Amino acid sequence: MKRFISLHIIYFTLLCFPILSFAQQRQMEYLDRGLVAIQSEDGIFVSWRQLGTEPEDLAFNLYRIENDGDPVKVNSNPISDSNNFLDTSADPIQDNSYYVTTLHDGKESKQDEAYSAWDKPYLSIPLRTPEGYHANDASVGDLTGDGKYEIVVHMVGNGKDNSQKGITTDPILQAYTLAGDFLWEINLGKNIREGAHYTQFMVYDLDGDGRAEIACKTADGTTDGQGKVIGDVNADHRNADGYILKGPEFFTIFDGLTGAALATTDYIPSRHPSIENPNSDEMKDIWGDGYGNRIDRFLAGIAYLDGEKPSLILSRGYYTRTVISAWNWREGSLNEVWTFDSHDGDEKNKKYAGQGYHSLSVGDIDGDGKDEIVFGSMVIDHDGRGLYSSQLGHGDAMHLSDIDPDRPGMEIFGIHERARHPHGANLRDALTGEVIWSYQSADVGRGIAIDVDPRYRGFESWASGDGLSGVWNVKGEKISDKKPSSANMAIWWDGDLLRELLDGVNIDKWDWENSKSNRILSGADYQVVRNNGTKSNPNLSADIFGDWREELITRTEDGKELRIFSTTIPTEYRIYTLMHNPHYRLSVAWQNVAYNQPPHTDYYFGYDMDMPKLPAIRTIKYQGK
């Protein structure tokens, strides 16, 4: 308890007496206005970004252009209380396009880029899907440097879980613009096994030039977006069961625009020297088994370890041995920053073994302006040293945010698989790991924490597991005997500040008065389907354009396109784009990792929230070469 108290004293000190170095600005991506115009039942709904670098008293004018004619201002008064407008005067038969200007200190900006209204309720991205494959997890980044997001999608054919024998197809990454242009294809080759735990791909501007890179694990035979092969093109390291337990392991930084390999180095950590005898007792002791299951559990993320520039996080293992490494890609050079190893011989690091989840999170939990790696039941500080291990062990789902706005800092809601303790579902302090409240369960497979009930301050949470029922408020009190239809993903979709349920490609609203879920978007109506079986997620959910509400990226049944859905529900709330909240943006970057989890902000986002203050960021605009 003394450790908990001392850490909180430090945290309060940082909040009340900030040191100037903590006020450093994070380097983040430049974004354009991201305007979207969509035909709705009542008119054309127009929505656009407010940036995290713009003054809070900014106002907007919205202009419509019909059939390439002269622009017409559609608002009678400056738009100052939201970032959306329902244009009821537009002729839907016309080819309408829109742009916005800003108003500040009595001055109106020049015309912004004009965006055409969608001709369907979704934006269609045609795909070049390889035969036998389908579009799976996706991520976004500005690959071209134009202030717009592009999409990187993991194409999956025949994949296998680590526990399953069998030969898989080659993992493939493809990139597309939002206009539907194909950019490149990277084939990771036969020596990277296909499955949710093998390929964690990061899409982020790692070197600060204004364009995003792609980083992932590679091997002999990986072919980059320009047709160049990494390593030995003829090597085949698969054994009779389809596992890859020998041969070199790399990771590569790829150029976002071309897919070209920019730098390749050895993957850390490597397999154990006894890998030629994978069934050895020594191998089982270190990784948990010897046949190729737990040794190849990989996670990845992006973190601002110095508080200013992003670093790449890679890991291996979480059931037993756990190794996490940090890397910088800057000025054309790839360098290791630090590596944390639970089995490095340091006795105090042994308690960090076996604490990982099927995902991770990244956030500044101690208030020093630098990110920590929340690796399930343990946390690694920005400098690569263990901050604490709660010793709660492995779990499947985790949520890091300001879950309880009346407590200092952030909290973690987590669940545990086959827990050997009474905390099967729990809320804990992110800074210390202290369990705030918990419920006992022998095995919990799903769990979520979001704000769905305005009667209770803070997030509500629920979970699927033995002996667990109902919905809990942020104090751990049961507030409903019934719980929502899913405990999977979440999305901000309608106009209020509560969050909606996202399961697969369906969006539901929790009716807190009647304790039932109501469907507000059904993917089947648009011939789109979910990914990953019981994991049941869309390709991606994130705030990729428009106002602060999130978009839903899905794949069609026939595999020929991605369809992106954006809300047409007006809102009276005005919030800067979630992608300029660093915590949320990093959550989107790691959303594709293993068992997908929804992104969160580092501030309390809920019914009775205060409007967030502008983030301490600076944006980098691509200047070309």
Number of C-alpha atoms within 10 A of each C-alpha: 7 7 9 13 11 12 14 17 12 14 19 16 13 16 15 9 9 13 11 7 10 15 14 15 16 21 22 24 28 20 25 17 23 20 23 26 27 22 20 18 8 11 17 23 21 27 30 22 26 27 23 22 15 10 12 16 10 15 22 22 20 23 19 23 20 18 10 11 10 10 15 12 15 17 14 8 10 13 17 16 15 19 25 28 21 21 19 14 10 17 12 15 7 12 15 22 22 24 24 24 17 19 17 13 8 8 9 13 13 9 14 15 14 17 19 17 21 17 14 11 17 18 20 22 21 17 20 17 18 13 8 11 19 24 27 22 28 25 26 23 25 25 29 20 24 16 20 20 23 28 25 25 25 25 23 23 21 16 18 19 14 21 10 13 15 17 19 20 20 21 25 23 24 22 27 23 18 16 11 17 13 17 19 19 24 23 20 26 22 23 27 25 27 25 20 23 22 22 25 23 25 30 27 29 27 26 20 21 18 26 26 26 27 25 26 21 23 27 27 23 21 28 23 24 23 13 15 14 18 19 17 12 15 8 13 15 18 19 12 10 12 18 22 19 21 16 16 16 19 19 17 23 23 22 21 28 20 18 24 22 24 18 15 19 14 14 20 18 18 14 20 15 9 13 18 12 15 19 14 14 13 16 21 17 12 19 25 20 19 21 21 24 18 22 26 21 21 24 27 29 29 28 27 23 25 16 20 20 19 25 23 22 22 25 24 27 26 30 22 24 23 28 22 24 20 24 19 20 20 15 10 10 10 17 12 13 15 15 19 20 22 21 18 14 9 9 9 11 18 17 16 29 25 23 24 27 28 24 26 27 28 24 28 25 26 23 19 20 23 22 25 26 25 26 25 29 28 26 28 20 18 23 17 19 15 20 19 19 21 17 15 23 25 25 26 21 28 27 23 26 27 24 32 21 20 11 10 15 24 23 26 27 28 30 36 30 20 15 19 14 13 13 19 26 32 23 27 22 22 26 24 23 21 15 17 15 16 18 15 19 22 18 20 24 19 23 24 25 29 27 23 25 21 15 12 16 19 26 28 24 27 27 28 21 20 13 11 17 15 17 23 20 22 24 16 17 12 16 17 16 10 15 21 22 16 19 21 24 25 23 24 21 27 18 15 15 20 21 24 24 27 26 20 24 23 20 22 23 21 20 13 17 9 9 16 14 18 15 13 13 17 14 18 13 8 15 13 22 20 22 18 16 8 9 17 18 28 27 28 25 27 25 24 28 24 23 30 26 25 23 21 23 27 30 27 19 15 11 19 16 21 23 20 20 20 23 22 25 16 17 19 12 15 18 21 23 26 25 24 27 23 24 24 23 23 25 25 30 22 26 29 29 24 24 18 26 27 25 25 25 21 20 20 23 23 22 19 16 13 10 13 14 11 16 15 18 19 17 18 18 17 17 10 9 4
